[in-house]
Amino acid sequence: MLIGSLLAAAGLFTGVPIAVWLTVAVLAVVGVVAFRIRRRRRR
């Protein structure tokens, strides 16, 4: 689902450099993982 949305967004914004999309994708993944870890360790 997430990959599909990213591909759709990339298709809409083809003028944006690939490096920028890679950075945004990495930041999004890191943010989701960090959020899940915080939720799990929450007492």
C-alpha positions as a Markdown table, in Angstrom:
| # | Residue | x | y | z |
|---|---|---|---|---|
| 1 | Met | 0.0 | 0.0 | 0.0 |
| 2 | Leu | 2.7 | 2.4 | 1.0 |
| 3 | Ile | 4.8 | 1.5 | -2.0 |
| 4 | Gly | 1.9 | 2.0 | -4.3 |
| 5 | Ser | 1.2 | 5.5 | -2.9 |
| 6 | Leu | 4.9 | 6.3 | -3.3 |
| 7 | Leu | 4.8 | 5.2 | -7.0 |
| 8 | Ala | 1.7 | 7.2 | -7.6 |
| 9 | Ala | 3.2 | 10.3 | -6.0 |
| 10 | Ala | 6.4 | 9.8 | -8.0 |
| 11 | Gly | 4.3 | 9.5 | -11.2 |
| 12 | Leu | 2.6 | 12.8 | -10.4 |
| 13 | Phe | 5.8 | 14.6 | -9.5 |
| 14 | Thr | 8.2 | 13.4 | -12.2 |
| 15 | Gly | 10.0 | 16.7 | -12.1 |
| 16 | Val | 11.4 | 16.1 | -8.6 |
| 17 | Pro | 14.9 | 14.5 | -8.5 |
| 18 | Ile | 15.0 | 10.8 | -7.5 |
| 19 | Ala | 17.4 | 11.6 | -4.7 |
| 20 | Val | 14.8 | 13.8 | -3.0 |
| 21 | Trp | 12.2 | 11.0 | -3.2 |
| 22 | Leu | 14.7 | 8.5 | -1.8 |
| 23 | Thr | 15.4 | 10.9 | 1.1 |
| 24 | Val | 11.7 | 11.4 | 1.8 |
| 25 | Ala | 11.0 | 7.6 | 1.6 |
| 26 | Val | 13.9 | 6.9 | 4.0 |
| 27 | Leu | 12.7 | 9.6 | 6.5 |
| 28 | Ala | 9.1 | 8.3 | 6.3 |
| 29 | Val | 10.2 | 4.7 | 7.0 |
| 30 | Val | 12.4 | 5.7 | 9.9 |
| 31 | Gly | 9.6 | 7.8 | 11.3 |
| 32 | Val | 7.1 | 4.9 | 11.2 |
| 33 | Val | 9.6 | 2.5 | 12.7 |
| 34 | Ala | 10.5 | 4.9 | 15.5 |
| 35 | Phe | 6.8 | 5.5 | 16.2 |
| 36 | Arg | 6.1 | 1.8 | 16.4 |
| 37 | Ile | 9.1 | 1.2 | 18.7 |
| 38 | Arg | 7.9 | 4.0 | 21.0 |
| 39 | Arg | 4.4 | 2.6 | 21.0 |
| 40 | Arg | 5.7 | -0.9 | 21.9 |
| 41 | Arg | 8.0 | 0.3 | 24.7 |
| 42 | Arg | 5.3 | 2.4 | 26.2 |
| 43 | Arg | 4.4 | 1.2 | 29.7 |
